[in-house]
């Protein structure tokens, strides 16, 4: 984890993720009122979280040695 902090990897990954979100959802919100924008943002977040959950590997940590 130290190399991530020293190289700025975390910031770069955040920017890459933001650009990917913009490519999927769009560059701007389409709603005009504040409540409609909040709803649109919530829907976008739910869609992105569902997409990421599909791509996330399902792994289990194993303790001990393998035989």
MOKA-V445308 format. One record per backbone hydrogen bond with DSSP energy under -1.0 kcal/mol. CO is the residue of the C=O (numbers start at 1). NH is the residue of the N-H. Records with the same first field share a line. If there is no record, write none. Layout:
BEGIN
CO: NH ; NH
END
This chain:
BEGIN
1: 5
2: 6
3: 7
4: 8 ; 9
8: 12
9: 13
10: 14
11: 15
12: 16
13: 17
14: 18
15: 19
16: 20
17: 21
18: 22
19: 23
20: 24
21: 25
22: 26
33: 37
34: 38
35: 39
36: 40
37: 41
38: 42
39: 43
40: 44
41: 45
42: 46
43: 47
44: 48
45: 49
46: 50
47: 51
48: 52
49: 53
50: 54
51: 55
52: 56
END
